[in-house]
Amino acid sequence: MIILKLGGSVITRKEAENPTLNHENLERIAREISQSNYQKLIVVHGAGSFGHPFALKYGIGDEIGNNQDLENKMMGFSITQQAVKELNSRVCQCLRKYNILSVSIQPSSFILTKNKRIISANLNLIRKYLDLGFVPVLYGDVVLDSEDAIKMAVLSGDQIVKYLAENLKPKRVILGTDVDGIFNKDPKKYADAQLLDVVSSLDHMENGDTDTADVTGGMGGKLRELLELADIGVESEIINVNHSNIIKKALNGENIMGTLIKKKIRR
């Protein structure tokens, strides 16, 4: 089994003020998946411009003030949920165009968090879909939270990937992003930033590359989730899916440019 995460910045135009799909990238990614060899595959995608602007606007996950604030956040929850569900529908449709048997799995219908971390999720249906040969497609969503102060939370695709990997024990986890991997410092700010082939702790970064970039934690959030996975023996790799054929090669197990996240060796 392979879990493939597609970043919201890859399949949407994340800088857009309104929900905007990156058709060209999505088409190419779907085609590459269809041309690769895999036995069982789960796809998880980010929300990008379909989710982040609404979640920020309505303060989903922030502490609730008065009743009016609660009503406002509930409206934002409803709007955000609908928007990310629309994105997921379009992703699944594109995958089916290339004969990938995609099936949509809505996180807010079966996942509950407490203080923004998953505490319950029934994965039996996902297992059954996989056994039948379907490709379950999950995504970053807004979910109910049992913490009375917030009641609702933003659930990132990265946290979903971690939870699935912890419980389903995939052979590999691949994170498709818009950068070549993890750098020792932010490559968008520092010309001398170096790509790291292997990362086993946050100590590899000098500055900048683990800063929070959006409501789901940015690259720092991804790396923290993946390091916790590495601690239990599930390795992952971060690749730049803006490069043609890299997803195909990654799914086929070929050596490609990127960063491997693995457990730190204790001495």
N, C-alpha and C positions, 0 to 999 in steps of 0.2 A: 504494500500500500504506500502511496505517495500523497502527501498533502501539499498542494500548490497554492500559495497566497499571491494574489494579484493586487498590488497597491492601488489605492484610489487615484494616485497621481499618474498612474499608467493608463488606466482605462477611462478616466474622465479628464477634463481640463480643469484641474483643481483650482487654478487661479481665477476661473470665471466666476462672475457674480451670481449667475443663474446655473442650475444643473445643466451640464454640457458633457455629452459623451465624446470620447476620443474614438471615433469609428475606425479610423485607420489602424490604430494599435490593437483594438479589440478583434478586428477581423484577422489581422496577422497572427495574434496569439491563438485564436481559435483554430486557425489553419495549422499552426505548428503543433498544437496539442493533438490534432487529428492525425498528424503524420508521425507521431511518436509511438513508442512501445511502452505500454503500462498495463498492469493487470487490474489494480484497483486504484482509483483516483478520487480525491476530494478536492474541490476548488473552494477557496475562501477569498472573497474580494473586499476591498475597502469601499468606503462610501464616497470619498472624494467630494466633488462639488455638489453631489446629490444629498449629502448629509451634513458635512461640517458647517457650512454657513448657517443652516437652520438651528443646529445644536448650539452654536455660539450665540445666535440672535436671541434665542429663548432661554439660554442658561440652563440647558438640560444637564442635570447632575449637580448643579449648585444648590445650596441650602434654600429651602422654601421659606418665604416670608409670610405674608398674610394670605387670606383666601383668594384675593385677586391675583396674587403672584402664582398661587397654585393653579388657578384656572388658566392663566397665561401659559404656564409651563405645560399644562395638559394639552392645550391647543398646539403648542410647539412640538410636543411628543407626537401627536397625531399627524401633523404636517411632515415631520422628519421621517416617521415610519412609512408613510405613503411614498415619499420621494425615494428612499433607499430600496423599497420594494419594487418601484418602477425600474430602477437601475438593474436590480437583480433579474427582473423579467427580461430586460434587453440583453443582459449577459447570457442568460440561458437560451434565449432565442438565437443568438449568434453561434453558440456552441452547437445547437441542434442543426443549424445550417450546414455544419461540417460533420454531421452524423455522430456527434457526441451525445450520448443519452443523458443529458443534463436533467436534474430534478431540483426544483427550488426548495430550500429549507429555510423557513423564516425564524431567525433566532428569538425574536420577541414572543414567539408562540410556545416556546418550550424551555427558555433559559431565564433563571432568576438570579439576580446579584444581591450582595450585601456590601454596602459601602463600595460599590463599583467593581466588586470582584465576584466572579461566578461562584455560586454556592450549590446550584442544582441544575441539571440538564439531563434529560433522558435520551441516551444515544442509541437505544435499541433500534429505532426506525432507520437511523443512518447505517447501522450494521446490516440491516435487512436490505436496504437499497444497494449497498455495496455488494452483498452476496448475489443479488440478482443481476449485477452488471451495470447498474446505473452510476452516474457521476453526481453525487450530492453537491449542490452549490450553495454555500452559506455566505453571509456578508455582515459587515459592520452595521449595527442596528441600535435602536434605543430600546431599552428593556425596563421592566419594573424592578425596583430595588427595595429590599425589606428594611432599609434604614429609614426611620420615620422622618428624619430631617431632610431627605432628598427625594425619596419615593420613586424617582426615575433616574436612569443613568445611561450614558453613552457606552456601548460595548464595542470595543475595537475588534477588527478582524484579527489583529495580532493576539489578543487574549483568547479569542475563539480557537485559533491555531494551537495555542499552547494547551488549552483544555482538551481539545481533540487528541493531540499528540500524547498527552499524559495518559489518557484513558484508552486510546485505540492502538497505541504503540506502532506507528507507521515505520516503514523501513527508512524513509527519507522525508525531510521537510524542506521545501524550496520557497524562498521569499523573493518574488519578482518585484523589483523597485525601479526607480528612475535614476539610480546611481550604480556604479560598478561594484559597490560593496561597502565595507566599513573602512574609513580612513583614520589615520592617527589624529587628524583634526579636520575641520570643516573644509572640504575642497572648494566650496563656493566662495570662501573667504580667504583661503591661503593657497597660493600658487605652489608651495612646496609640500602640500599634503600628500601623504603616501598611502596607497592602498595596502591593506593588511590581508595577507593570505589566510591567516588563522587568528581568531580571537577567542580568548578563554576567560576574559574578565574586563571590567570597565577601565582597568588601569592602562589598557592599550591606548586610550584616547588622551591626548594632551589637553585639548579644550575645544569647545564648540560643537563637535559632532554628536554629542549626546543631549544637547539642549532640547527642551520641549518645543515642538514646532507647531502643534495643532491640538485639538481637543482630545486626540487619542494618544499623544505622547511623542510623535515624531520618531526619528531614528533611535533616540535614547530609549523610548518606550519599547520599540521592537527588540533592541538588543537585550534589555533586561528580561523580557519574556523568554528570549531564546537562550540566554545564559542559564535560566532556571530549568529549561528543558535539558540543556547539556548536562546539568548536574545529575539528572536521573538517567543519563545515557542516550538521549535522543539528540543526535547531531542535526544541524541545519546549515543551509547555505543561502547567502544573500547574493542575488545576481541582478544585472541590469537588463530588463526585458525589452528595453528600447532597441537593443541590438538584435538584428534579424537572426533567426534560427537558434538563439540561445536557449529558449524554452524547450525546443525539440531536443537539443543536445543534452540539456539538464535532465529531462525526463528519461532519456535513453542512457543516462549514467556516464556520459562522456566528460572528460576534463575540460572545464571552461573557466573563464575569468570570473572571479567573485571572492567572497569571504566565507570560510568555513567556521561555524561556531561550534566549538567542542569543549568537553570537560577539561578543566585545569588539572594538570597532573600534580598530585600532592607528594611532597618529598619530606 
